[in-house]
Amino acid sequence: MQATQRTHDIDRVQKLITFSTKLYNTAVARANSLGIPFAEYIRHIVIDDIEENIENLPMVDEETNKRIGESLKAYKEGHYIEIDPTNEEQMNNLVDLK
């Protein structure tokens, strides 16, 4: 069974995990020796295990990634202009204000 809850704009998933008594007691003892709650200890182990793969996870979907690539290419080819947002004349010209 999976429960999802929203806490301070962070999605969290709760999972029920079954341990053998010996494994559970050993893990709780290890967490206690580190001075952290059991749940935090388990999260830390999972993060350590997958940390090297996190940097390979896509942060945007394929279509967004494609659009970003196209925009970067257009920028490099000079299809965009740079303006100073503190320059009122440039800002007015950008939005075609007189």
Backbone as JSON Lines, residues from 0, in Angstrom:
{"i":0,"aa":"M","n":[0.84,-1.18,0.0],"ca":[0.0,0.0,0.0],"c":[0.88,1.23,0.0]}
{"i":1,"aa":"Q","n":[0.5,2.22,-0.75],"ca":[1.29,3.43,-0.87],"c":[0.44,4.63,-0.51]}
{"i":2,"aa":"A","n":[0.96,5.48,0.34],"ca":[0.26,6.71,0.69],"c":[1.12,7.87,0.25]}
{"i":3,"aa":"T","n":[0.5,8.84,-0.38],"ca":[1.21,10.03,-0.8],"c":[0.61,11.21,-0.07]}
{"i":4,"aa":"Q","n":[1.48,12.06,0.48],"ca":[1.0,13.24,1.18],"c":[1.84,14.43,0.76]}
{"i":5,"aa":"R","n":[1.23,15.59,0.79],"ca":[1.92,16.82,0.42],"c":[2.23,17.58,1.7]}
{"i":6,"aa":"T","n":[3.52,17.82,1.93],"ca":[3.97,18.54,3.1],"c":[4.88,19.67,2.67]}
{"i":7,"aa":"H","n":[4.46,20.89,2.89],"ca":[5.26,22.07,2.55],"c":[5.75,22.0,1.11]}
{"i":8,"aa":"D","n":[4.84,21.71,0.18],"ca":[5.14,21.64,-1.25],"c":[6.14,20.55,-1.61]}
{"i":9,"aa":"I","n":[6.27,19.54,-0.78],"ca":[7.15,18.41,-1.07],"c":[6.28,17.16,-1.09]}
{"i":10,"aa":"D","n":[6.33,16.42,-2.19],"ca":[5.6,15.16,-2.26],"c":[6.37,14.11,-1.48]}
{"i":11,"aa":"R","n":[5.66,13.34,-0.71],"ca":[6.27,12.25,0.06],"c":[5.46,10.99,-0.18]}
{"i":12,"aa":"V","n":[6.15,9.87,-0.22],"ca":[5.51,8.58,-0.39],"c":[5.87,7.73,0.82]}
{"i":13,"aa":"Q","n":[4.86,7.11,1.4],"ca":[5.11,6.21,2.51],"c":[4.99,4.78,2.0]}
{"i":14,"aa":"K","n":[5.94,3.93,2.38],"ca":[5.92,2.53,1.98],"c":[6.06,1.66,3.23]}
{"i":15,"aa":"L","n":[5.38,0.56,3.23],"ca":[5.5,-0.41,4.3],"c":[6.59,-1.4,3.9]}
{"i":16,"aa":"I","n":[7.62,-1.54,4.75],"ca":[8.73,-2.44,4.47],"c":[8.78,-3.5,5.57]}
{"i":17,"aa":"T","n":[8.93,-4.73,5.18],"ca":[9.02,-5.83,6.14],"c":[10.48,-6.25,6.3]}
{"i":18,"aa":"F","n":[10.94,-6.3,7.55],"ca":[12.29,-6.72,7.88],"c":[12.22,-7.98,8.73]}
{"i":19,"aa":"S","n":[13.25,-8.79,8.65],"ca":[13.36,-9.86,9.64],"c":[13.65,-9.18,10.97]}
{"i":20,"aa":"T","n":[13.33,-9.83,12.06],"ca":[13.55,-9.24,13.39],"c":[15.02,-8.91,13.59]}
{"i":21,"aa":"K","n":[15.9,-9.82,13.18],"ca":[17.34,-9.61,13.37],"c":[17.83,-8.41,12.56]}
{"i":22,"aa":"L","n":[17.4,-8.32,11.3],"ca":[17.81,-7.2,10.45],"c":[17.28,-5.88,11.02]}
{"i":23,"aa":"Y","n":[16.03,-5.87,11.41],"ca":[15.42,-4.66,11.97],"c":[16.17,-4.21,13.22]}
{"i":24,"aa":"N","n":[16.4,-5.14,14.16],"ca":[17.08,-4.79,15.41],"c":[18.5,-4.28,15.15]}
{"i":25,"aa":"T","n":[19.18,-4.89,14.2],"ca":[20.54,-4.46,13.86],"c":[20.51,-3.06,13.24]}
{"i":26,"aa":"A","n":[19.55,-2.82,12.35],"ca":[19.44,-1.51,11.7],"c":[19.06,-0.42,12.71]}
{"i":27,"aa":"V","n":[18.15,-0.73,13.62],"ca":[17.76,0.23,14.65],"c":[18.96,0.54,15.55]}
{"i":28,"aa":"A","n":[19.72,-0.48,15.89],"ca":[20.9,-0.27,16.73],"c":[21.91,0.62,16.01]}
{"i":29,"aa":"R","n":[22.09,0.41,14.72],"ca":[23.01,1.23,13.94],"c":[22.53,2.68,13.89]}
{"i":30,"aa":"A","n":[21.24,2.87,13.64],"ca":[20.67,4.22,13.61],"c":[20.88,4.9,14.96]}
{"i":31,"aa":"N","n":[20.61,4.18,16.03],"ca":[20.8,4.72,17.38],"c":[22.26,5.09,17.63]}
{"i":32,"aa":"S","n":[23.18,4.25,17.14],"ca":[24.6,4.55,17.36],"c":[25.03,5.81,16.61]}
{"i":33,"aa":"L","n":[24.32,6.12,15.52],"ca":[24.59,7.33,14.75],"c":[23.82,8.53,15.3]}
{"i":34,"aa":"G","n":[22.89,8.26,16.22],"ca":[22.11,9.32,16.83],"c":[21.03,9.88,15.92]}
{"i":35,"aa":"I","n":[20.53,9.04,15.01],"ca":[19.47,9.49,14.09],"c":[18.3,8.52,14.17]}
{"i":36,"aa":"P","n":[17.11,8.99,13.83],"ca":[15.94,8.11,13.82],"c":[16.1,7.02,12.76]}
{"i":37,"aa":"F","n":[15.45,5.91,12.99],"ca":[15.5,4.77,12.07],"c":[15.1,5.17,10.66]}
{"i":38,"aa":"A","n":[14.0,5.91,10.5],"ca":[13.53,6.31,9.18],"c":[14.57,7.15,8.45]}
{"i":39,"aa":"E","n":[15.22,8.05,9.17],"ca":[16.26,8.89,8.57],"c":[17.44,8.03,8.13]}
{"i":40,"aa":"Y","n":[17.78,7.03,8.93],"ca":[18.86,6.11,8.59],"c":[18.54,5.37,7.28]}
{"i":41,"aa":"I","n":[17.32,4.89,7.13],"ca":[16.92,4.18,5.91],"c":[16.97,5.14,4.71]}
{"i":42,"aa":"R","n":[16.45,6.36,4.87],"ca":[16.52,7.34,3.77],"c":[17.96,7.59,3.37]}
{"i":43,"aa":"H","n":[18.85,7.72,4.34],"ca":[20.26,7.97,4.08],"c":[20.88,6.82,3.28]}
{"i":44,"aa":"I","n":[20.56,5.6,3.64],"ca":[21.09,4.44,2.93],"c":[20.61,4.44,1.47]}
{"i":45,"aa":"V","n":[19.33,4.73,1.26],"ca":[18.79,4.75,-0.11],"c":[19.45,5.86,-0.91]}
{"i":46,"aa":"I","n":[19.58,7.03,-0.32],"ca":[20.22,8.15,-1.02],"c":[21.65,7.81,-1.39]}
{"i":47,"aa":"D","n":[22.39,7.24,-0.46],"ca":[23.77,6.84,-0.76],"c":[23.82,5.83,-1.91]}
{"i":48,"aa":"D","n":[22.87,4.93,-1.92],"ca":[22.87,3.89,-2.94],"c":[22.6,4.44,-4.33]}
{"i":49,"aa":"I","n":[21.72,5.43,-4.43],"ca":[21.34,5.93,-5.76],"c":[21.94,7.28,-6.11]}
{"i":50,"aa":"E","n":[22.72,7.86,-5.21],"ca":[23.23,9.21,-5.42],"c":[23.98,9.37,-6.74]}
{"i":51,"aa":"E","n":[24.8,8.41,-7.09],"ca":[25.56,8.54,-8.33],"c":[24.66,8.51,-9.56]}
{"i":52,"aa":"N","n":[23.5,7.9,-9.45],"ca":[22.58,7.84,-10.58],"c":[21.69,9.07,-10.69]}
{"i":53,"aa":"I","n":[21.58,9.85,-9.61],"ca":[20.7,11.01,-9.61],"c":[21.12,12.01,-10.68]}
{"i":54,"aa":"E","n":[22.43,12.2,-10.84],"ca":[22.87,13.18,-11.83],"c":[22.54,12.76,-13.25]}
{"i":55,"aa":"N","n":[22.21,11.5,-13.46],"ca":[21.85,11.02,-14.79],"c":[20.34,11.04,-15.03]}
{"i":56,"aa":"L","n":[19.56,11.39,-14.0],"ca":[18.12,11.44,-14.17],"c":[17.73,12.69,-14.96]}
{"i":57,"aa":"P","n":[16.84,12.54,-15.93],"ca":[16.42,13.72,-16.67],"c":[15.6,14.65,-15.78]}
{"i":58,"aa":"M","n":[15.88,15.94,-15.84],"ca":[15.17,16.92,-15.03],"c":[13.97,17.49,-15.75]}
{"i":59,"aa":"V","n":[13.93,17.33,-17.08],"ca":[12.8,17.8,-17.87],"c":[12.41,16.69,-18.84]}
{"i":60,"aa":"D","n":[11.2,16.78,-19.37],"ca":[10.76,15.77,-20.32],"c":[11.46,15.98,-21.66]}
{"i":61,"aa":"E","n":[11.33,15.02,-22.55],"ca":[12.03,15.02,-23.83],"c":[11.68,16.25,-24.68]}
{"i":62,"aa":"E","n":[10.41,16.6,-24.73],"ca":[9.97,17.75,-25.53],"c":[10.58,19.05,-25.0]}
{"i":63,"aa":"T","n":[10.56,19.23,-23.69],"ca":[11.15,20.44,-23.1],"c":[12.65,20.49,-23.37]}
{"i":64,"aa":"N","n":[13.31,19.35,-23.24],"ca":[14.74,19.28,-23.5],"c":[15.03,19.66,-24.96]}
{"i":65,"aa":"K","n":[14.19,19.22,-25.88],"ca":[14.34,19.56,-27.29],"c":[14.2,21.07,-27.49]}
{"i":66,"aa":"R","n":[13.18,21.67,-26.88],"ca":[12.97,23.12,-27.02],"c":[14.12,23.91,-26.42]}
{"i":67,"aa":"I","n":[14.66,23.46,-25.32],"ca":[15.81,24.13,-24.71],"c":[17.0,24.07,-25.67]}
{"i":68,"aa":"G","n":[17.23,22.91,-26.27],"ca":[18.32,22.76,-27.24],"c":[18.15,23.67,-28.43]}
{"i":69,"aa":"E","n":[16.93,23.75,-28.95],"ca":[16.65,24.64,-30.09],"c":[16.87,26.1,-29.71]}
{"i":70,"aa":"S","n":[16.46,26.47,-28.52],"ca":[16.64,27.85,-28.06],"c":[18.11,28.19,-27.9]}
{"i":71,"aa":"L","n":[18.88,27.27,-27.35],"ca":[20.31,27.52,-27.19],"c":[21.0,27.65,-28.54]}
{"i":72,"aa":"K","n":[20.6,26.82,-29.49],"ca":[21.16,26.9,-30.84],"c":[20.82,28.25,-31.47]}
{"i":73,"aa":"A","n":[19.56,28.68,-31.36],"ca":[19.14,29.96,-31.91],"c":[19.9,31.11,-31.25]}
{"i":74,"aa":"Y","n":[20.13,31.02,-29.96],"ca":[20.87,32.06,-29.24],"c":[22.31,32.14,-29.78]}
{"i":75,"aa":"K","n":[22.95,30.97,-29.94],"ca":[24.33,30.94,-30.44],"c":[24.41,31.49,-31.86]}
{"i":76,"aa":"E","n":[23.35,31.31,-32.64],"ca":[23.32,31.8,-34.02],"c":[22.94,33.27,-34.1]}
{"i":77,"aa":"G","n":[22.69,33.91,-32.97],"ca":[22.41,35.33,-32.94],"c":[20.97,35.71,-33.2]}
{"i":78,"aa":"H","n":[20.05,34.78,-33.03],"ca":[18.64,35.07,-33.26],"c":[17.97,35.78,-32.08]}
{"i":79,"aa":"Y","n":[18.69,35.97,-31.01],"ca":[18.18,36.67,-29.84],"c":[19.01,37.91,-29.6]}
{"i":80,"aa":"I","n":[18.43,38.89,-28.96],"ca":[19.17,40.09,-28.58],"c":[19.26,40.14,-27.06]}
{"i":81,"aa":"E","n":[20.28,40.81,-26.6],"ca":[20.42,41.01,-25.16],"c":[20.02,42.43,-24.83]}
{"i":82,"aa":"I","n":[19.27,42.57,-23.76],"ca":[18.88,43.9,-23.31],"c":[19.2,44.02,-21.83]}
{"i":83,"aa":"D","n":[19.36,45.25,-21.42],"ca":[19.59,45.55,-20.01],"c":[18.23,45.83,-19.38]}
{"i":84,"aa":"P","n":[17.75,44.97,-18.48],"ca":[16.41,45.17,-17.9],"c":[16.29,46.45,-17.08]}
{"i":85,"aa":"T","n":[17.42,47.08,-16.76],"ca":[17.34,48.34,-16.02],"c":[17.3,49.54,-16.97]}
{"i":86,"aa":"N","n":[17.44,49.28,-18.28],"ca":[17.41,50.34,-19.28],"c":[15.97,50.49,-19.78]}
{"i":87,"aa":"E","n":[15.31,51.55,-19.37],"ca":[13.89,51.75,-19.69],"c":[13.64,51.85,-21.18]}
{"i":88,"aa":"E","n":[14.54,52.51,-21.91],"ca":[14.37,52.65,-23.37],"c":[14.4,51.28,-24.05]}
{"i":89,"aa":"Q","n":[15.36,50.44,-23.67],"ca":[15.45,49.09,-24.25],"c":[14.21,48.27,-23.9]}
{"i":90,"aa":"M","n":[13.75,48.39,-22.68],"ca":[12.56,47.63,-22.26],"c":[11.33,48.09,-23.04]}
{"i":91,"aa":"N","n":[11.16,49.41,-23.21],"ca":[10.02,49.93,-23.98],"c":[10.09,49.48,-25.43]}
{"i":92,"aa":"N","n":[11.3,49.48,-26.03],"ca":[11.44,49.02,-27.4],"c":[11.1,47.53,-27.51]}
{"i":93,"aa":"L","n":[11.45,46.77,-26.49],"ca":[11.16,45.34,-26.5],"c":[9.66,45.07,-26.55]}
{"i":94,"aa":"V","n":[8.9,45.83,-25.79],"ca":[7.46,45.62,-25.75],"c":[6.73,46.61,-26.64]}
{"i":95,"aa":"D","n":[7.51,47.33,-27.45],"ca":[6.97,48.26,-28.45],"c":[6.11,49.34,-27.83]}
{"i":96,"aa":"L","n":[6.57,49.9,-26.73],"ca":[5.88,51.03,-26.1],"c":[6.47,52.33,-26.61]}
{"i":97,"aa":"K","n":[5.64,53.32,-26.75],"ca":[6.12,54.63,-27.21],"c":[6.18,55.58,-26.05]}
